[in-house]
Amino acid sequence: MRHLTADYLREVGTEIFRACGASPDEANVVASELVETSLMGIDSHGVIRIPQYVDEALAGLVRPGAASRVEKDTPTTAIVDCGWNFGIVSAYRLVDVAWGKAREHTTACVLGTNCHHVGRLGAYVQRLAERGMIAIATVNGSKLYHCVTPWGGREGRLATNPLAYGIPTSTQPIILDMSTSMVAEGKVRALLHQGEKVPSGCIQDAEGNPTTDPKDFYGPPMGTILPFGSQLGYKGFALSVLVEVLGRTLAGLSIAEEGKEYKLVNGLCLIAVNPDAFCGLETFKRLVDELSAYITSASPAPGYSKVRMPGSLDFETRAERLETGIPVPDKTWSLILEAAEKVGASIISL
Amino acid sequence: MRHLTADYLREVGTEIFRACGASPDEANVVASELVETSLMGIDSHGVIRIPQYVDEALAGLVRPGAASRVEKDTPTTAIVDCGWNFGIVSAYRLVDVAWGKAREHTTACVLGTNCHHVGRLGAYVQRLAERGMIAIATVNGSKLYHCVTPWGGREGRLATNPLAYGIPTSTQPIILDMSTSMVAEGKVRALLHQGEKVPSGCIQDAEGNPTTDPKDFYGPPMGTILPFGSQLGYKGFALSVLVEVLGRTLAGLSIAEEGKEYKLVNGLCLIAVNPDAFCGLETFKRLVDELSAYITSASPAPGYSKVRMPGSLDFETRAERLETGIPVPDKTWSLILEAAEKVGASIISL
């Protein structure tokens, strides 16, 4: 484990993505977002993804520099064909489109097609909130990732389908970024490697029986992950269906024909609402601050030190890691160096 | 327990609300919606509410016939001052406003202020979905109902804050209508009266300790209800915060000043997205049907007979109850007759 500064990791990432064929600007966008995610403590979606994105670029699954095209454009809606550029570049493009529409016309709903992995979904609602919008975002996945059962089922029909929102305040936004499943597949894999159990109520074996053994999940035959909500999991299932509809169906993409015309890794949908059309942004921020103060004034329950607003812990982690550096496991670091070598990026290894 | 037809209960309800001072049309809207809710099996929000609404009208908390006024109007947004008419009348007004805007301008976000109890939230996303819109709805409650803790807290800071969505299909819409808490307060009260326990993980005593005894919840001192999600309850908490912000803050209402200027029982927010701006409504419905077929093709897990789409069970109950009648407990029926008498409504008791 080494601790590396955000600046250094950003330079490394930018260099690597440039060597993949991205423009300096776009390479910087991808690297900066991954570093930002690591800073916030969400290591599963941070710099650990550099080698994955490099491999996918080399395999032609990501097309660095590809242009995006706004289709089906109305004053408040659009479908953006992302052209298989890096998903993070595409998602930032969607943020710009949604923001422009909501600024002019007070609401917006924007979808991306041909969109690669967008990374941390919370990033995009955060950017919109920082630019004064209430934002809701959803992202689904292709059938390949359908390891989550519908409620009462024993076969996967949905991905972990996260949803996120961002709300402007006078300081950092309130952010939720949640999967609609009980656990991420990557988490189950990590527990398998560590020889540990999965918390009960998260996974099923291939027969649909509850289990805590990650081996039962990986099979073969493969097991499944349960929708979020434990005994109320029909709620998580239903939220997941909405994510799937906004990410795929609304764009006109058929689930039955996914194999024939592969247009989806991540189906991203952004909805933006402009507080200026209601109470006005400044009043809104002040009233949200007041609400946060009211909520966090609740005494903590036994075992908790204080009540926090959604997302605030991530911003605290960010402040800490800006001081102490980002912890990068040796394995991750060697994979990043390997990725650099594959594309011929010249980076100075620390 | 008696079984009464929907037609009869609708006539009874309409007669009663007319006697409260509502116009024939508005009386019919309120009665029809309560009966519809009972038909769907959601008895907690159905005809059982007739006596409550009558008492509140008699106390001046509901103002039958009050006009609504569209304020802060833009092509895609509005705040509707509902004037304390019956919440169901107000919510239907919001549905009309949201639908008109989304039809013309493809997206809409509409809020209500001075809005009384709206009943079943799912009703309004259902109406929008039946009129071709993807709809999201949230409704919060005044401080009086703040019995739900934030994550890690032991004092109530939120109401049960439901959220709902509706998605058009070629037949009945897909509907989610979920509270963002583990259990409704009314459910805990019912269990108290029945001398039964609350399922574990739903409530806390006043000290924030887990309990299953409804007496610990009612105290005094009062306990609290936990946010939806069990060990992942920070997700339910965060969803609840969004509901609160959309229902109150966005309209410019201060939580700190709630006592001073009482403008809220239910803060309703409707967001509508028009599929015509994306793949087109007919294509959309066909692709949603296809998605539903794919999802429900999953084999059931042990203990389940089949996989269903969200909301489909309610429509099945509706079909059954149209045949068999709506079951009305004696106590509920006598309270309805009492309410009729209070306002001098002449109804023929069966």
Interface residues (C-beta under 8 A of the other chain):
Chain A: K72 T74 P75 T76 T77 I79 H105 T106 T107 A108 C109 L111 I134 I136 T149 P150 W151 G152 G153 R154 E155 G156 R157 L158 Y165 I167 I174 L176 M178 M182 P199 G201 Q204 E207 G208 N209 F228 G229 S230 Q231 L232 Y234 K235 F237 A238 L239 V241 L242 E244 V245 L246 R248 T249 L250 A251 G252 L253 S254 I255 A256 I271 V273 N274 P275 A277 F278 C279 G280 T283 F284 L287 V288 E290 L291 Y294 I295 T296 S297 A298 S299 P300 A301 P302 G303 Y304 K306 V307 R308 M309 P310 G311
Chain B: K72 T74 P75 T76 T77 I79 H105 T106 T107 A108 C109 L111 I134 I136 T149 P150 W151 G152 G153 R154 E155 G156 R157 L158 Y165 I167 I174 L176 M178 M182 P199 G201 Q204 E207 G208 N209 F228 G229 S230 Q231 L232 Y234 K235 F237 A238 L239 V241 L242 E244 V245 L246 R248 T249 L250 A251 G252 L253 S254 I255 A256 I271 V273 N274 P275 A277 F278 C279 G280 T283 F284 L287 V288 E290 L291 Y294 I295 T296 S297 A298 S299 P300 A301 P302 G303 Y304 K306 V307 R308 M309 P310 G311
